[in-house]
Amino acid sequence: MKFTFSFQKVLDVKEKEQEIAKQEYGTTKLRQLELAEQIEGLELVKDHVFRQYNDVDRKTVKEILEFQQEIDHVSLRMKRLEDQSQQIQQEVEQKHQVLIKKNQESKMWNIWKTKSMEAFQKQLDLSEQAMLDEMAVLRYTRRT
């Protein structure tokens, strides 16, 4: 006799949900890393502009104003990226919590399946032992 878990379809759905949660978490985490790289790149650009601004040796007011505008532009872009980074951080945390929940659900169903299989095996062993005992009794009664 073969063991069949009566809730196998539910277990399959839970495992699929777990996989989807892992993928969503990974995608969000990847977006977070990409944003961090963009912020790093902008910081390098900002440092470069500041160095050019500090190397003001008889520059015209127009050049100084251009540097100022470029610094303001880079600062504004960095502020936007930092805001996005905070939103992504919240999303990453949310996806992580969903992933933890899905992992727990899947683990619970797998534990239930394992316990059901163990109970089935125990019942199978008991019925097999009962059949062997009955065969032994029949053999003994035939000899006497």
N, C-alpha and C positions, 0 to 999 in steps of 0.2 A: 504494500500500500504506500502511496506517495503523499507527502505532506503538501497541502495547499493552504496558503494563508488566506483566510476569507476576506481580509481587507487589503489585499495586494494592490488593488487599483488606487486606494487611498494612499498607500505607501508610495506608489509610483508618482502620484500627484505631488505629494510632499517633497519627494526628492527632486522633482522637476522645479518646484517653487524654490527649493534651496539652490539649485543650479542658476536659476534666473537671478536670485538675490546676489549670488557670488559675482555674476557677470555685471550686474548693475553697480555693485560696490567697486569692482575693479575699474569699470569705465569712469566712475565718478572720481576715484582715486587718481586715475591717469589724468583727468582734466585738471585736478588740483595740482599735480606735478607740473603740467604744462603751464599753468598760470604762474606757478612759482618761478619757472624758467623765464617767462616773459617779464616778470617783475625784476628778476635779476638782470636781464638784458637792459631794461629801462634804467636801472640804477647805474649800470656801466655808462650808458649814454649820458645820463645826468652828470655823472662824475667828469666825463669828457668835456661836456659843455661848461661845467664849473671851472675846469682847468683852463679852458680857452678864455673864459670870462676873467679869471684871475691874472691871466697873462696880458692884461690891458697895459700896453705901452703906447700911449698916444693914439688910442683908438677914438674914432669919432663917436659922437653921441648916438648916431644912427646905428653903428655896430653894437654899441652897448645895449641899446634898446632891442636889437634883434636877438642878442644873447639872452636878454631878460625874457623876451617872448618865448624863445625856445625853452628856457628853463621852466617857465610857467606852463607851457604846453606839455612838457615831459612830466612835470609834477601832477598836472591834471590827469594825464593818462595813468600815472602810477596810482593816484587816488582811486580811479575807476577800477583798476585791476585789483587793488587791495580790497575794495568793496566786493568785487566778484569773488575774490579769494575767501572772504568771510562767509559769503553765501554758500560757496562750494564746501567750505569746512562744515557748515551746518548740514548740508546735504550728505556729506561723507559720514557724519555722525549718525544721521538718520538711517542711511543705507546700512551702516554697520549694525545698528540696533535691529533692523529688519533681518539682516543676515544671521545675527545671533538667535533671534526668535525662530527663524526657519531651521537653523541647525538643531535647536532644541526639539522642535516638533518632529523633524526627521529622525533624530536620535530616539525619541520616545517611541515612535512607530516601529523602528528597527528593534528596539528592546522588546516591545510587545511581540513582534514576529519571532524573535529568538526564544522568548518564554513560551510562546504557543508551540514552536517546533520542539522544544524540550519536553513540554507536556505531552505532545503527540508521540514523541519517541518513547517516553516513559510508559504511556498507555500501550503502545505497540509492544514494548518489552514485556509488560505484564501479561498481555494477551498471549504472547508467544510462550512465556513461561507457563501459563495456565494450560496451554495446549500440550506442551511437553510433559507437564505433570499428569495430565489426563492420559496421554499415551503411555506413560510409565505405569500408571494404575491399571490400564487395560492389559498391558503385557504381564504384569504381576498376577492379575486375576486369571489369565489364560493358563499360566503355569501351575496354578494351584487347583 
